[in-house]
């Protein structure tokens, strides 16, 4: 990397060589200098990182300029075939108000009824609805009383109904509204004294009701031909834990755990039994499992951008352009290239990597700092070797229509977790994280299958699951 016209890598290597050659230096001094060199290397590496060449989010880019997108071929507005959201008149209005003509303003003459013109005003009426169940009591001649049975679930003199529970969980777990603000909203708009404790109890009730759902989705994912896997850090009461995700275009499962690697994946219970194609970002523990793998090329594009910008590796730019070209070709071919075209692109891929060997060679034995172990590589060299060693996993998207170019499906599924952490800062307990993961898994799965979040929660508190969960498809 070059910074202010200084080649940082060459300078660090030069200082390290001086430390090795200079005799009589104090071991403590040598150790301190090497530690400082490591810190300098780490800090300078971070200076040039942004959302284009690393996994950092765009919001972290300093003074990022607004890049104007090039004008597209399509006209502004909705395109042909797009389902519009224009408000339409309803055929069965709830209320009808007739307006008569003020005849005093009409010219003199005789008039007859000729129909009407209609206009509708769509509004909402926010009210609480109280249903009182009055169970008949009968008494025989011996004063023995018989009381009619109340509906299932009606167990207390006064209690919250299904819709309130579903709406509370919807606001808390889907819209990520904090408990105190939900409490304020129910008091202000409905006139109901809903406490934070009740909101938590509704969330916990939803969690318990979804135990069967979790088992069903695990089985669906295990037997899927392809799943996406990803993980992200979460904060539970100030401690760093991990949220793991396994998903595809129909099913989603989130799982919180104290570990990031194989121990958590084993406890999650999906990937160890999975035999399809696992799409991920090359996190090494995934390769422990005996299934086919597909790597996320969005990560490769960012790492290639870093190698080109910071290490001035020309091969990285060529490979980046080639991968983008491959992706466009697959898209134009409706998701799958024919064998000849795929083979041609594979040859270009190998040729680019072979050319890169000259520009980014492996380290020589002269660079060894110890008697054993693997000689340290640069980041660009590590990336080059990964693209060489995992060619099949990198290019699997070329000829398998199931495999996407990126792992964006998995990353999109866990994105709202980051939003939750930004709003709330953390989960206050492990149980809170467990509730969030299971309820969000259910909502995400329902949305993928065309069920609105509010309807999914209403069904849940009515003691039902959507039909697609129990069908064989």
Secondary structure, DSSP 8 states (H G I E B T S, - for coil): -EETTEEHHHHHHHHHHHHHH--S--HHHHHHHHHHHHHHHHHHHHHT--TTTSS--GGGSTT---------SS-SS--TT---------SS-S--------GGGS-SS---------------------------EEE-TT--EEE----TT--SSS---HHHHHHHHIIIIIS---HHHHHHHIIIII-----HHHHHHHHHHHHHHTHHHHHHHHHHHHTSSEEEEEEEEEEETTEEEEEEEEE-SS-EEEEEES-SSHHHHHHHTSGGG--SEEEES--GGGGGSSSEEEE-HHHHHHHHHHHHHHH--HHHHHHHHHHHHHHHHHHHTTT---HHHHHHHHHHHHHHHHHHHHHS----GGG--SSSS-----HHHHHHHHHHHTHHHHSGGGT-TT--SS-HHHHHHHHHHHHHHHHHSSBSSHHHHHHHHHHHHHHHHHHHTT--HHHHHHHHHTT---HHHHS--
